[in-house]
Each structure stands twice: as C-alpha cells, then as structure tokens.
Amino acid sequence: MDWHLLGISFITVFLSELGDKSQLAAIALSSRGQSQKAIFFGTAGALLLTSLLGALAGGAVSELLPTRILKAIAAVGFAILAARLLFFNKEESPDSEPTP
C-alpha cells in the first residue's frame, strides 16, 4: 500500500469536508437528541460509498484520459464554481447592508 498517497488523500478529503453541507446535516440530525451512533454510521457509510464511487470512476476515466488532462478538467471545474460563487451569486450576504 502506498502510505504517502493514503495520507495525502486522507488529509485532502478531511480538510475539504470540514464545514461541508453533509457535516452540517449530521450536526443538525444529532442536535435533536437522536442516536448519535446511528447518525455517525449513516453519515460515515454515505461518505465511504461516495468516495468508493469517486475512486472507481476516477480509475475508469484515467484509463481513457491522461492524468494531466484530468487535472486540467478538475481545475477548470473548480475555477468555474469559484467564479459563480464570487460573481454570479444572487443571494445577499448576511454582512451586506440593504440599499435604500
């Protein structure tokens, strides 16, 4: 097993999932006083399944396209998402003052 790759993927996913909508949903579910163990296993199972699907899809796509092109596609996709959030977000931010 490639321990370096395991560590990098763990750190990357862990940091990207902090404050994610799925984590906030788990917090909301557990705040109702329900079984925290059931919520943990449910959310952990969902994250494992989506990660498995992502790894399988990535492996299949890597057979068709070179890694450099896959990284470029991912970078462009994230840049588009960032631009949409920064410039085309129709919602008002909570710290903005209403204009008269």
Disulfide bonds with the S-S distance in Angstrom:
none
